[in-house]
Amino acid sequence: MADDLWSPIRTERRAKAAPLAVRVRPRTLDDMAGQQHCLAQGSLLRRLIEQDALQSMIVAGPPGTGKTTLAEVIAARTGAYTDRAHGATTGVKELREKIDSAARRLGESARRTLLFVDEIHRLARNQQDALLEGVEAGSVVLFGATTENPTWAVAPALLSRSVVFKFQPLGEDDVARVIRRAIAHEDGVGIAGLTIDDDACAHFARACDGDVRRALSALETAASAVRGNASPRIDLALARAALDGKVPVFDRDGDEHYDLASALIKSMRGSDPDAAVYWLARMLVSGEDPRFICRRLAIFASEDIGNADPRALQTAMACWQAVERVGMPESQLILSQCVTFLAVAPKSNAAACAIWEAMDDAREARTVPVPFTIVDQTKRRAIRTADDGTPLPSGAGRYEYPHDRADGIGTQDYLGVAKQYYRPTDRGLEKAIRDHLEQVRATRQRAKEATS
């Protein structure tokens, strides 16, 4: 819309209607909270910004950690023209138009273009390829923001031409300073005399998990609840009501999904039931599908416990079945019982290692033929001569039935090559299995020596 007499009024009204996090957004590097590992004096990123010597970059980090704020700060102080795109809404045609405009601008005025692409991980591969053309030609300086791991969310060719900076969740002290700044800011909550109790501010800072946007959104909600009071004040109860009612951000296809699952598995593997049940709770509160958790528990029971306690797999499968039948929220009790049992169970990955090693041999090593003594009975009757054509001696290739022996141990060669895949540990039931297997292998070795 063209500028007219009412344009300033419209702009002012839109600014006032913006969320608190936008209204109090820092305008300079010194105003930004946290991320000192990237923005401290003398750091690479700060030097590039201050010297207006920007290179294409990917800034990755959780929501509310300052990625967009950094882009706005750069846009405000750089001599480059600033353009914007969004991974979810900008198509290939629009990207190419932006790149073409940037190329013309560079040729006509020697002015570079800073192209800020929010949620760059949502660009399809052909869209990223279109963006790559502009980056390679130097007509645009890319600033890509993403909440995902850039090593797999961004095309390798684009990633190799960019500097990657990783933002971290803000510390509690940083968030607390942002909250108090928003209360005093001229464009902040806008409530004269508003105060916030120290424990309420600390709760916002702690429970937002380093997401400043989430903390400011909760602050705005709490402030709205006391607007008009003679002595407006945010106490701990109000802070909890404003923040705790918000659903945590959780992307089932993103990093956090896999990070929480990994934390659960590693805690159980490390025999720490307290850590394991906390990560289980985090997954459930975040809205994780309980069936996904059950599947991971069943795999864990075989991979990390195995024969050290065969009840682990039984427990995991019973948990899976019960969760399917009972549903949430009661299934949290069933999942907790299973997770704590698996965490304290004796651990062994001997069975898992056995199949991994055998699979490698089956795929890559020389094929081992089935020993004649254990091939199908019909095939044994059909084969009556040795490889050189001479008749086989009476009883040659006869399969021996282990149950006919007093100890029930088979003494024949069942593999044809000298190989051990299963190596039981001395933990849990597997200790008894190991002792028994040593006897079995010794018996088989004596039988082999007796016939040689």
C-alpha positions in Angstrom: 0.0 0.0 0.0 1.4 3.4 -1.0 2.3 5.9 1.8 -0.4 8.5 2.6 -1.4 10.8 5.4 -2.6 7.9 7.5 0.5 5.6 7.1 2.2 6.7 10.4 -1.0 6.0 12.3 -1.4 2.6 10.8 2.2 1.8 11.5 1.9 2.9 15.1 -1.3 0.8 15.6 0.4 -2.3 14.2 3.4 -1.8 16.5 1.2 -1.5 19.5 -0.7 -4.7 18.6 2.5 -6.7 18.2 3.3 -9.3 20.9 5.4 -8.2 23.8 8.4 -10.2 22.6 8.4 -8.1 19.4 7.8 -4.8 21.1 10.8 -5.2 23.4 13.1 -6.9 20.9 16.8 -5.7 21.3 18.0 -3.2 18.7 21.8 -3.6 19.3 24.2 -6.5 20.0 24.8 -5.1 23.5 21.1 -5.4 24.3 20.9 -9.0 23.3 20.7 -11.5 26.2 22.9 -14.7 26.3 24.8 -16.3 23.4 28.1 -14.8 24.6 29.9 -17.8 23.1 28.9 -16.2 19.7 28.5 -12.5 20.5 31.1 -11.6 23.1 33.6 -8.9 22.3 36.2 -10.2 19.9 34.2 -13.2 18.7 34.1 -14.1 15.1 30.4 -13.3 14.6 30.6 -10.0 16.4 33.6 -8.9 14.3 31.8 -9.8 11.1 28.8 -7.8 12.1 30.7 -4.8 13.4 32.9 -4.6 10.3 30.0 -5.1 8.0 31.9 -8.0 6.5 29.1 -10.6 6.6 29.3 -14.0 5.0 26.5 -16.4 4.5 25.6 -18.1 7.7 23.2 -20.6 9.3 22.1 -19.8 12.9 20.7 -22.9 14.6 19.1 -23.1 18.0 15.9 -23.8 20.0 12.9 -21.4 19.7 13.2 -18.1 21.6 17.0 -17.9 21.8 17.6 -14.8 19.7 18.0 -16.0 16.1 15.4 -13.6 14.6 16.6 -10.8 17.0 20.1 -11.2 15.6 18.8 -11.0 12.1 17.0 -7.7 13.0 20.1 -6.3 14.7 22.2 -7.1 11.6 19.6 -5.6 9.3 19.5 -2.4 11.4 23.3 -1.8 11.3 24.5 -3.3 8.0 24.9 -1.3 4.8 23.3 -4.1 2.9 19.8 -4.2 1.6 17.7 -6.5 3.7 15.2 -9.0 2.2 13.2 -11.7 3.9 11.8 -15.1 3.1 10.2 -17.9 5.1 10.8 -21.6 4.6 7.1 -22.5 4.9 5.7 -19.9 2.5 8.3 -18.8 0.0 8.3 -20.8 -3.3 11.0 -21.3 -5.9 9.7 -18.6 -8.1 9.7 -16.0 -5.4 13.2 -17.0 -4.3 14.5 -16.6 -7.8 12.9 -13.2 -8.1 14.6 -12.1 -4.9 18.0 -13.4 -6.1 17.5 -11.7 -9.5 16.7 -8.4 -7.8 19.7 -8.8 -5.6 21.9 -9.4 -8.6 20.6 -6.3 -10.4 21.0 -4.2 -7.2 24.6 -5.4 -6.9 25.4 -4.5 -10.5 23.7 -1.1 -10.4 24.8 0.2 -7.0 27.4 -2.3 -5.7 25.0 -2.8 -2.7 24.8 -6.4 -1.4 21.6 -8.0 -0.3 21.2 -9.8 3.1 18.5 -12.4 2.7 17.0 -13.6 6.0 15.4 -17.0 5.6 13.5 -18.0 8.7 12.9 -21.8 9.2 15.3 -22.6 6.4 15.0 -26.3 7.2 11.4 -26.2 5.8 12.7 -25.3 2.3 12.4 -28.3 -0.1 15.6 -29.4 -1.9 14.7 -27.6 -5.1 14.1 -24.4 -3.1 17.4 -24.8 -1.4 19.0 -25.4 -4.8 17.5 -22.1 -6.1 18.9 -20.3 -3.0 22.3 -21.9 -3.7 22.5 -20.1 -7.0 22.4 -16.7 -5.4 24.9 -17.7 -2.6 27.4 -19.1 -5.1 27.2 -16.0 -7.3 27.6 -13.8 -4.3 24.5 -11.7 -5.1 23.0 -12.5 -1.7 24.4 -13.0 1.8 22.3 -15.7 3.4 21.1 -15.6 7.0 19.3 -18.9 7.5 17.6 -19.5 10.9 16.6 -23.0 11.9 15.5 -24.9 15.0 16.8 -28.1 13.6 20.3 -29.7 13.3 21.7 -28.0 10.2 23.9 -30.9 9.3 20.9 -32.8 8.1 18.2 -30.1 7.7 20.2 -28.0 5.3 21.5 -29.2 1.9 25.3 -30.0 2.1 26.2 -27.7 -0.8 24.5 -24.8 0.9 25.9 -25.7 4.3 29.5 -25.9 2.9 29.2 -22.3 1.7 27.9 -20.9 5.0 29.4 -20.4 8.5 27.3 -22.2 11.1 26.6 -20.7 14.5 24.8 -22.6 17.2 22.6 -20.7 19.8 21.9 -22.3 23.2 18.8 -21.9 25.5 19.3 -18.8 27.6 20.3 -19.1 31.3 17.9 -18.2 34.1 19.7 -15.0 34.9 19.5 -13.8 31.3 15.8 -14.6 31.1 15.2 -12.8 34.4 16.9 -9.7 33.1 14.8 -9.7 29.9 11.6 -10.0 32.0 12.5 -7.0 34.2 13.5 -5.1 31.2 10.2 -5.8 29.5 8.3 -4.4 32.6 10.3 -1.2 32.5 10.6 -0.8 28.7 8.7 2.1 27.1 7.1 -0.3 24.7 6.7 -3.1 27.2 3.7 -4.3 29.2 2.5 -0.7 29.6 1.2 -0.9 33.1 2.3 1.9 35.4 3.5 0.7 38.8 3.6 -3.0 37.8 5.8 -5.1 40.1 6.8 -8.7 40.0 7.9 -10.8 43.0 11.3 -12.3 42.9 10.0 -15.9 43.1 7.6 -15.2 40.3 10.3 -13.8 38.1 12.5 -16.8 39.0 9.7 -19.1 38.0 9.3 -17.5 34.6 13.1 -17.8 34.1 13.3 -21.4 35.2 10.2 -22.9 33.7 10.5 -21.4 30.2 13.4 -23.7 29.5 15.6 -21.0 28.0 12.9 -19.8 25.6 12.6 -16.0 26.1 9.7 -15.7 23.8 7.7 -18.1 25.9 8.7 -16.3 29.1 7.6 -12.9 27.6 4.3 -14.4 26.3 3.5 -15.7 29.8 4.5 -12.3 31.4 2.2 -10.5 29.0 -0.6 -12.9 30.0 0.0 -12.4 33.7 0.2 -8.6 33.3 -3.1 -8.5 31.5 -4.7 -10.2 34.4 -3.7 -7.4 36.9 -4.2 -4.5 34.5 -6.5 -2.0 36.1 -5.6 -3.0 39.7 -4.8 -0.3 42.1 -1.4 -1.9 42.9 -0.7 -4.3 40.0 1.5 -7.1 41.1 2.5 -10.5 39.6 3.1 -13.1 42.4 4.2 -16.7 42.1 0.7 -18.1 41.9 -0.1 -15.9 38.9 3.2 -16.7 37.3 2.6 -20.4 37.5 -1.0 -20.0 36.2 0.3 -17.9 33.2 3.2 -20.2 32.3 2.4 -23.7 33.4 -0.8 -23.8 31.4 1.1 -23.5 28.2 1.9 -26.7 26.3 5.6 -27.2 25.8 6.8 -26.9 22.3 7.6 -30.3 20.8 8.3 -31.3 17.3 7.9 -35.0 16.7 10.1 -34.8 13.7 12.7 -32.5 15.2 15.8 -32.8 17.3 14.0 -32.8 20.7 12.0 -35.9 19.8 15.2 -37.9 19.3 17.1 -36.2 22.1 14.5 -37.1 24.7 14.3 -40.7 23.4 18.1 -40.9 23.5 18.2 -39.6 27.0 15.6 -42.1 28.2 17.5 -45.0 26.6 20.9 -43.9 27.8 19.6 -43.4 31.4 18.1 -46.9 31.5 21.3 -48.3 30.0 23.2 -46.6 32.7 21.0 -48.1 35.4 19.6 -44.7 36.6 15.9 -45.1 37.2 15.5 -41.5 38.5 16.9 -40.0 35.3 15.0 -42.5 33.2 11.6 -41.7 34.7 12.3 -38.0 34.4 12.9 -38.3 30.7 9.9 -40.5 30.4 7.8 -37.7 32.1 9.3 -35.1 29.7 8.3 -37.2 26.7 4.7 -37.7 28.0 4.2 -34.0 29.0 5.5 -33.0 25.5 2.8 -35.1 23.9 4.9 -38.1 22.7 3.0 -41.0 21.4 3.1 -43.7 24.2 3.3 -46.4 21.5 6.6 -45.0 20.2 7.9 -45.2 23.8 6.7 -48.8 24.1 8.5 -49.8 20.9 11.7 -48.3 22.2 11.3 -50.1 25.5 10.8 -53.5 23.7 13.9 -52.9 21.6 15.9 -51.9 24.7 14.9 -55.0 26.6 16.5 -57.2 24.0 19.4 -55.0 23.0 20.6 -53.9 26.5 19.3 -56.5 28.9 18.8 -59.6 26.8 19.4 -62.9 28.6 20.8 -61.2 31.8 17.1 -61.0 32.7 14.7 -62.5 30.1 11.8 -61.0 32.1 12.7 -57.6 30.7 11.3 -58.4 27.2 8.2 -60.0 28.8 7.7 -56.8 30.9 8.2 -54.5 27.9 5.7 -56.5 25.8 3.2 -56.6 28.7 3.6 -52.9 29.1 3.0 -52.3 25.4 -0.2 -54.4 25.4 -1.4 -52.7 28.6 -0.8 -49.2 27.2 -2.7 -50.1 24.1 -5.7 -51.2 26.1 -5.7 -48.7 29.0 -4.7 -45.5 27.3 -3.6 -42.2 28.8 -3.3 -40.8 31.4 -3.3 -44.0 33.4 -0.7 -45.6 31.1 1.9 -43.3 32.7 1.8 -45.7 35.7 2.4 -48.7 33.5 5.2 -47.0 31.6 6.9 -45.9 34.8 6.8 -49.4 36.2 8.4 -50.8 33.0 11.0 -48.0 32.7 12.2 -48.4 36.3 12.3 -52.2 36.0 14.4 -52.0 32.9 16.7 -49.4 34.4 17.5 -51.5 37.5 17.7 -54.8 35.6 21.2 -56.4 35.0 22.5 -55.4 31.6 24.0 -57.4 28.8 24.2 -56.7 25.1 25.7 -60.1 24.3 22.7 -61.3 22.4 22.6 -58.1 20.4 26.3 -58.3 19.6 25.8 -61.9 18.5 23.3 -61.1 15.8 25.2 -57.9 14.7 28.3 -59.9 14.2 26.5 -62.8 12.5 24.7 -60.4 10.2 28.0 -58.8 9.2 29.4 -62.3 8.4 26.2 -63.3 6.5 26.4 -60.2 4.3 30.1 -59.8 3.8 32.1 -62.9 4.6 32.4 -66.1 2.6 29.1 -68.1 2.5 29.1 -71.0 4.9 27.3 -74.1 3.4 25.0 -76.0 5.7 26.8 -79.1 7.2 25.6 -82.3 5.6 24.7 -83.7 9.0 22.0 -81.1 9.6 20.6 -80.6 6.1 17.0 -81.6 5.4 16.4 -85.3 5.9 15.0 -85.8 2.3 18.2 -84.2 0.9 20.4 -86.4 3.0 18.7 -89.6 1.7 19.2 -88.3 -1.9 22.9 -87.8 -1.4 24.7 -91.2 -1.2 28.1 -90.4 -2.6 31.0 -88.2 -1.5 32.2 -85.4 -3.7 34.7 -87.7 -5.5 31.9 -90.1 -6.4 32.8 -92.9 -3.9 30.0 -94.3 -1.9 29.6 -92.8 1.6 30.4 -95.2 4.5 27.6 -96.6 6.5 26.3 -93.9 9.0 28.2 -91.1 7.4 26.3 -87.8 7.6 23.9 -89.2 10.2 22.2 -86.6 12.3 22.5 -87.3 16.0 19.5 -86.5 18.1 20.7 -84.6 21.2 17.8 -85.9 23.4 19.2 -89.4 23.0 22.2 -88.4 25.1 22.1 -88.4 28.9 23.3 -84.7 29.1 21.1 -83.6 26.2 24.0 -81.8 24.5 24.5 -82.0 20.8 28.1 -82.9 19.9 28.0 -82.5 16.1 29.3 -79.5 14.1 26.3 -77.3 13.5 28.1 -74.4 11.7 31.0 -75.8 9.8 33.5 -73.1 10.8 35.1 -72.3 14.1 33.2 -69.2 15.2 31.7 -67.8 18.4 29.1 -65.1 18.2 27.3 -65.3 21.6 29.5 -64.5 24.5 27.4 -64.3 27.7 28.5 -61.9 30.5 28.7 -62.7 34.2 25.7 -60.4 35.0 22.3 -61.6 36.1 20.9 -64.9 34.7 23.5 -64.7 31.9 26.2 -65.8 34.4 24.4 -69.2 34.8 24.0 -69.3 31.0 27.7 -68.6 30.5 28.7 -71.4 32.9 26.3 -73.9 31.1 27.5 -72.8 27.7 31.1 -73.4 28.7 30.2 -77.0 29.6 28.4 -77.4 26.3 31.3 -76.1 24.3 33.8 -78.3 26.3 31.6 -81.4 25.7 31.4 -80.6 22.0 35.2 -80.1 21.8 35.9 -83.5 23.5 33.6 -85.2 21.1 35.4 -83.6 18.2 38.8 -84.7 19.5 37.5 -88.3 20.0 36.4 -88.6 16.4 39.5 -86.9 14.8 
